[in-house]
Amino acid sequence: MAQQMQDYIHMHFKEEDFSVENVCSNIGYSRHHADRMFKQYLKKTLQEYIRDIFLTQGANELIHTEKNVMEIAMNNHFQSHEGFTRSFYKKFQITPSSYRNQKIAIPLSIQYPIIHLFY
C-alpha cells in the first residue's frame, strides 16, 4: 500500500486540490496509518515526503524556468513566498534565490519505489 500511495502522489501532486487527505482517502487508509507506513519504509511521514516532492519540484523550476519565487511557491502548494523560502532553506540550507543564482548541487528527492527495498 505504501507503493500505491507513492504512485498516487507522483501522478496527482500537481493538481490544485491535492492534499494529504486526498492521498489517504484514495488509498483507503487513515492519516495515522499512512504516516506509520511511510515512517517504517521511508523514514519520514507522508507530509514530510510530500513536502520534499514539492521542494524538489520547486528547485527544478528555479533552475529551468524564469518564474519568480512567489509563483513557484504557489505552484507547489505553499501558501506564501516566506513559507516556501523557510522550508526550502530548512531542507537544502540555501535560499531559493541563492540556489537559482549559484546553481549548486542539492539533495533532491527522488522516488525510489518501495518494492526495491525488498530485493
Residue, then its C-alpha position, 0 to 999 in steps of 0.5 A: m500500500a505504501q507503493q500505491m500511495q507513492d504512485y498516487i502522489h507522483m501522478h496527482f501532486k500537481e493538481e490544485d486540490f491535492s492534499v494529504e487527505n486526498v492521498c489517504s482517502n484514495i488509498g483507503y487508509s487513515r492519516h495515522h496509518a499512512d504516516r506509520m507506513f511511510k515512517q517504517y519504509l521511508k523514514k519520514t511521514l507522508q507530509e514530510y515526503i510530500r513536502d520534499i516532492f514539492l521542494t524538489q519540484g520547486a528547485n527544478e523550476l528555479i533552475h529551468t524556468e524564469k518564474n519568480v519565487m512567489e509563483i513557484a511557491m504557489n505552484n507547489h502548494f505553499q501558501s506564501h513566498e516566506g513559507f516556501t523560502r523557510s522550508f526550502y532553506k530548512k531542507f537544502q540550507i540555501t535560499p531559493s534565490s541563492y540556489r537559482n543564482q549559484k546553481i549548486a548541487i542539492p539533495l533532491s528527492i527522488q522516488y525510489p519505489i518501495i518494492h526495491l527495498f525488498y530485493 
